[in-house]
Amino acid sequence: MLKKSIRNNIILWRLTLDTNNNFHIIAEFEFFIENTKVWLNECFVTEELRRKGIAEFIIIKAIEEFDEIYFSSADKGEHRRRNIENDKRYIEPPDGENFVKALLVKKIIKQEWYKNPFNKDSYSII
């Protein structure tokens, strides 16, 4: 079951599995809202279910809901220097980078959605 909540500038999506009325979180995705853009802020899929398409499924559903999902090309240090509350948009290597690359190759996301949030006119090519 996909549960959605919003708090301040964070939209949280949790995918749970119901086993005998015990709900287990199998994936959790945070989306960071900044002005008119929705950014992937943080994501987690349980280790035993990784590489099974769950993260891709969530991103596709998020694009259906928000039209566009942005991914930050700025590094962790740049995000930390900006000190923006709740901002965890940096992509962790290698898994995060590989995930974004796969989304780009499969044309699930557009190249212009992968950009540095601190440079409004730029986007990155992986």
N, C-alpha and C positions, 0 to 999 in steps of 0.2 A: 504494500500500500504506500502511495506517495503522499506524504503530509507536508503542507506548506505553511509557513508562518513568516511574519514580517515584524521587525523591531528596529526602530530608528532607520538607518540607511542599509540594513541587511535583510535580504530575503533568504530564508533557510528552507531547503527542501530535504526531507529525510525519506529514504526508501526503506521500508521495514518489511520483514518477513514474519508472518504469523505462524508459529509452531505451537499447536495445542494451547492457544490463547496467550502465548508468551511472545511478545513482539521484540524482535532483534533488529537493530539498525544495521543494514548492510551497505548503505551508501548515504553520504551527507554532502550536500553542495550548498555553499554560500555564494550569494550574488550581492555585489556591492553596488549601490545606486549612487551615481554621481551626476548631478544635473539631469540630463535626459538619457544618459547611457547606463546600461546594466553590464557590469563586469563580473567575470568569474573571479571570486575572491579566494575561495578555498574549496577543495574537494577531497573526498575520502571514499574509498570502496574497500570493504574488508578484503584482507589479503587472499583468502581462498576463492574469492569471486572476481579478482582482477583479471583483466584481459579476456573478459567474457562479453563485452559490449555494453555493460551497465552504464559506464560513464558516458559513452557515446549516446546511448539512449536518453540519458538525462539532459545532455546538451541539446539534442534534437527537440525534446519536449520544451526546453527553456526557450529555444529559438521560436518554436510555434507560439509560445505565450508572449514573449517580449520582442519578437521580430529580429533582434540583433543581440548577440552576446559578444562583448569585447574581452580580449585577453591582453594582459600587460606584457610589453617587451622590456620594461625597465627592470633592472636587477633589484635584488633584495635590499642592498645598501641604499639605493636611491629611494625606495619606498620608506625605509626607516628614517632617512634624513628628512623626509617631508613630514613625518610624524602626524599622519592623518588618522584620526580615530577609526578603528575597525578595519583599516586598510591592510590586507594581506594578499594583494593581487599579483605579486611576483610569481613567476613560474619557476618551480624547482627543477634543476637538472638532475638526472637525465629523464626521469619518468614524466614530469610535467612537460618538458620540451618535446619528448616523443609523442605525447598525447596531442599537443597542439599541431605538430607536424602531420600526424595521422588525420586529424580533422581537416587540415588544409588540403592534403592530398586527396581525400575522399570528397572534397568540396562541400563539406558540412558547414564550414565557416568560410568567410571571405577573407582574403589577405588583408584588406583594410580594417578588419576587426582585430587584428593583432598589431597593436601599436603602443607607443609610449604615452601613458596618460598625462605626462607632464610636458609633452611637446605636442600640442594640438594638431599640428600639420603633418606629423610623421606616422609612418607605419613601417613595420619590419618584415623582412623576408627571411624566413628560416632556411 
